Amino acid sequence: MSTADAPKSASGASAGWETRIYPGVQTAGVSLAARTALARALGEAGVEAEYALALLASFPGPARPSPDSAARLYHALEAWSLRVTAVAASLEVATQGYLTELDALYPSLRVTHADEGVEVWWSPFSGYGVNGEPLEVRLRRCGQSYRQVVESRLPALIEGVSEQMALLLHALGSLPPAGVAPARVLYHGLAELALMLQGDVVLRRIQDLSPTYPGLLTTLATLRAQVGAPAPIELDIAWARQQLAGLGGDQPGDQRRGLGARLFGGFRRKSAAARLNEDAVREWEGIVATLARLQRAETR
């Protein structure tokens, strides 16, 4: 892949990660076939990572949100999931072939991995977040039931996938030329990326963990079947208020704070559970307010 043909990142800027891959795995003593196979597999993984992040960041696009917008997203994510499953399998095979040859050159690598923990070449990853509205709100604008989207676990699945795709690009974008970092750093980093894609993204996010925890493919099929079905926003608001009431968020402030707060002005230190409950109350209050704004916009 030439620099001119480099894929664009979610922000629109050329990432430049693809120029690092082959120099990063060009270790003397490892066969050209093994290096080429690994570089190709890493490149395919990077392209799919950029595609997924760009797709999610731009949804629903400049056109007016509609059920068709939601259907197109589901179809695109389903096709991406199938491609990534194949890419992950190729990367696992290519990585194992490369690491087998690297291990023959440096026999202590596997022992180091067991004794000293994992060392990788990339700096700590600060996480990933999409600016703007949460996915479930954007899908609500497309006529999807907010409750059904949340209960399907799609937002949580997408959050996990996006985090891992951003981490993959972070790793590829900082891959140093072979020989600059210790061989064990390259070894462990490559093993981590292959495990992340196959073990986490495919096995834990795309495929079903169990009937109770469906993966991305099953979830997308379920939501796609609901596209165009009636989804009154009043039902979503009532459901969100029910969740808020279950946390005590429908009570006046003094009642919600508890007996100690009313009698003694509150404790100086709140328990961790109390802080988590307050955070959850604020979150659901925000959701109710957001759905109410959407309701007003839909009735204009």
C-alpha positions in Angstrom: 0.0 0.0 0.0 1.4 3.4 -1.0 1.4 6.4 1.2 -0.9 8.1 -1.3 -3.4 5.3 -0.9 -3.2 5.4 2.9 -6.6 5.1 4.5 -8.0 8.0 6.5 -8.5 8.0 10.2 -11.9 8.8 11.8 -10.7 12.5 12.1 -10.0 12.6 8.3 -6.2 12.8 8.7 -3.8 10.2 7.2 -2.8 8.0 10.0 0.5 6.8 8.5 0.5 3.6 10.5 0.6 1.5 7.4 4.2 2.7 6.6 5.4 1.3 9.9 4.2 -2.3 9.6 6.8 -3.9 7.3 9.9 -2.1 8.8 8.5 -3.0 12.2 8.5 -6.8 11.5 11.6 -6.9 9.3 13.7 -8.9 11.7 16.9 -10.5 10.3 16.6 -14.2 10.4 12.8 -14.3 10.0 11.8 -15.5 6.5 10.5 -13.2 3.9 7.3 -15.3 3.7 6.6 -15.0 7.4 7.3 -11.2 7.4 5.1 -10.6 4.4 2.2 -12.7 5.7 2.3 -10.8 9.0 2.6 -7.4 7.5 -0.4 -8.1 5.2 -2.5 -9.4 8.0 -1.7 -6.4 10.2 -2.5 -4.1 7.3 -5.9 -5.7 6.8 -6.6 -5.4 10.5 -5.7 -1.7 10.5 -7.9 -1.0 7.5 -10.9 -2.6 9.2 -10.2 -0.8 12.5 -10.2 2.6 10.7 -13.4 1.7 8.8 -15.3 0.7 11.9 -14.3 3.9 13.8 -15.2 6.1 10.8 -18.5 4.4 10.3 -19.6 4.8 13.9 -18.3 8.4 14.2 -20.2 9.6 11.1 -23.5 7.8 11.8 -26.2 8.7 10.8 -24.6 11.0 8.3 -25.7 14.3 6.8 -29.1 13.1 5.7 -32.2 13.3 7.9 -32.1 10.3 10.4 -34.6 7.6 9.4 -35.2 3.8 9.8 -33.3 3.3 6.6 -30.2 5.0 8.2 -30.4 2.5 11.1 -30.8 -0.5 8.6 -27.8 0.6 6.7 -25.7 0.8 9.9 -26.7 -2.7 10.9 -25.9 -4.1 7.5 -22.5 -2.4 7.4 -21.6 -3.6 10.9 -22.7 -7.1 10.1 -20.5 -7.2 7.0 -17.7 -5.7 9.0 -18.1 -8.3 11.7 -17.8 -11.1 9.1 -14.7 -9.5 7.5 -13.0 -9.0 10.9 -13.6 -12.6 11.9 -11.7 -13.7 8.8 -9.0 -11.1 9.3 -8.5 -12.2 12.9 -8.1 -15.8 11.9 -5.5 -14.7 9.3 -3.7 -12.6 11.8 -3.5 -15.4 14.3 -2.0 -17.8 11.8 0.5 -15.2 10.5 1.5 -14.1 14.0 2.1 -17.7 15.1 4.2 -18.4 12.1 6.3 -15.2 12.6 6.6 -15.8 16.4 7.7 -19.4 15.9 10.6 -18.2 13.7 11.4 -15.4 16.2 11.3 -17.8 19.0 13.8 -20.0 17.2 16.2 -17.0 17.0 15.7 -15.9 20.6 14.7 -19.0 22.7 14.4 -17.0 25.9 11.4 -15.0 24.7 8.7 -17.3 25.9 10.4 -17.7 29.3 10.7 -14.0 29.7 7.0 -13.7 28.9 6.1 -16.1 31.7 8.6 -14.7 34.3 8.4 -10.9 33.8 5.0 -10.2 32.4 4.0 -8.7 29.1 6.1 -5.9 27.6 4.8 -4.1 24.5 6.2 -1.3 22.3 3.2 1.1 22.6 2.7 3.7 25.3 -0.3 3.4 27.7 -3.5 3.9 25.8 -5.8 6.7 27.1 -9.0 5.2 25.8 -11.4 6.2 23.0 -14.6 8.1 22.9 -16.8 9.4 20.1 -17.8 13.1 20.3 -21.5 13.9 20.2 -24.5 11.9 21.1 -24.4 8.3 22.3 -25.2 5.6 19.8 -28.5 4.8 21.4 -29.7 8.4 21.1 -28.7 8.6 17.5 -30.6 5.4 16.8 -33.6 6.8 18.7 -33.5 9.7 16.2 -33.7 7.1 13.4 -37.0 5.7 14.9 -35.5 2.9 16.9 -36.7 2.2 20.4 -34.2 3.5 23.0 -35.1 0.8 25.4 -34.7 -2.0 22.8 -31.3 -0.7 21.8 -30.1 -0.4 25.3 -31.4 -3.8 26.4 -29.9 -5.4 23.3 -26.4 -4.5 24.7 -25.5 -3.0 21.3 -24.0 0.2 22.8 -21.8 -1.8 25.2 -20.7 -4.1 22.4 -19.9 -1.2 20.2 -18.0 0.6 23.0 -15.8 -2.4 23.5 -15.2 -3.0 19.8 -14.3 0.7 19.3 -11.9 0.7 22.2 -10.1 -2.3 20.8 -10.0 -0.9 17.3 -8.6 2.4 18.5 -6.0 0.5 20.6 -5.0 -1.5 17.5 -4.4 1.7 15.5 -2.5 3.2 18.5 -0.2 0.2 18.5 0.3 0.1 14.7 0.9 3.9 14.7 3.8 3.5 17.2 5.4 0.3 15.9 9.2 1.0 15.8 11.5 -0.4 13.1 12.7 -3.9 14.0 15.8 -3.8 16.1 15.1 -0.5 17.8 13.2 -2.1 20.6 14.1 -5.4 22.3 12.9 -8.5 20.5 10.8 -9.5 23.5 8.8 -6.2 23.1 8.0 -7.0 19.5 7.2 -10.6 20.4 4.8 -9.8 23.2 3.2 -6.9 21.4 2.4 -9.0 18.3 1.0 -11.8 20.5 -1.2 -9.2 22.4 -2.6 -7.8 19.2 -3.5 -11.2 17.8 -5.1 -12.2 21.1 -7.0 -9.0 21.3 -8.5 -9.4 17.8 -9.3 -13.1 18.0 -9.8 -13.6 21.7 -11.6 -10.4 22.6 -13.2 -8.8 19.5 -14.3 -12.0 17.8 -14.9 -14.4 20.6 -16.3 -12.0 23.2 -17.9 -9.2 21.1 -18.8 -10.5 17.7 -19.8 -14.1 18.6 -22.3 -15.1 21.3 -20.9 -15.7 24.7 -24.1 -17.5 25.7 -27.9 -17.2 25.0 -28.0 -14.6 27.7 -25.1 -12.6 26.3 -25.5 -12.5 22.5 -22.7 -11.1 20.4 -22.7 -8.4 17.7 -24.0 -10.6 14.9 -27.0 -11.9 16.8 -27.7 -8.4 18.3 -27.6 -6.8 14.9 -30.0 -9.3 13.4 -32.5 -8.8 16.3 -32.4 -5.0 15.9 -32.6 -5.1 12.1 -35.8 -7.1 12.4 -37.3 -4.3 14.5 -36.5 -1.5 12.0 -39.7 0.2 11.0 -41.8 -1.2 13.8 -43.7 1.3 15.9 -41.5 2.7 18.7 -43.4 5.4 20.5 -41.0 7.6 22.4 -43.5 7.9 25.2 -42.8 4.3 26.1 -39.0 5.0 26.1 -39.5 7.9 28.5 -41.8 5.9 30.8 -39.2 3.1 30.9 -36.3 5.5 31.7 -38.4 7.1 34.5 -39.0 3.6 35.9 -35.2 3.0 35.9 -34.8 6.3 37.7 -37.5 5.6 40.2 -35.8 2.3 41.0 -32.7 4.2 42.1 -34.7 6.6 44.3 -34.4 9.3 41.7 -38.1 10.2 41.8 -37.9 11.3 45.5 -37.2 14.8 46.8 -33.6 15.5 47.5 -33.8 15.2 51.3 -35.6 11.8 51.2 -33.1 10.5 48.6 -30.1 11.4 50.8 -31.3 9.2 53.7 -32.0 9.4 57.4 -28.4 10.4 58.4 -28.4 13.3 56.0 -31.7 14.6 57.2 -30.9 14.4 60.9 -27.2 15.3 60.9 -26.6 17.3 57.7 -25.1 14.3 56.0 -21.9 12.3 56.5 -18.6 13.8 55.5 -17.7 10.7 53.6 -20.1 8.8 51.4 -19.8 5.1 50.8 -18.7 3.9 47.4 -22.1 2.4 46.9 -23.8 5.7 47.6 -21.6 7.6 45.2 -22.3 5.0 42.5 -26.0 5.3 43.1 -25.8 9.1 42.8 -23.9 8.8 39.6 -26.5 6.4 38.3 -29.3 8.8 39.3 -27.7 11.7 37.5 -27.2 9.5 34.4 -30.8 8.4 34.2 -32.0 12.0 34.9 -29.9 13.0 31.9 -31.4 10.2 29.8 -35.0 11.3 30.7 -34.2 14.9 29.8 -32.6 13.8 26.5 -35.6 11.7 25.6 -38.0 14.5 26.5 -36.1 16.9 24.2 -36.3 14.3 21.4 -40.0 13.9 22.0 -40.5 17.7 21.6 -38.4 17.6 18.4 -40.5 14.7 17.0 -43.8 16.5 17.6 -42.8 19.8 16.0 
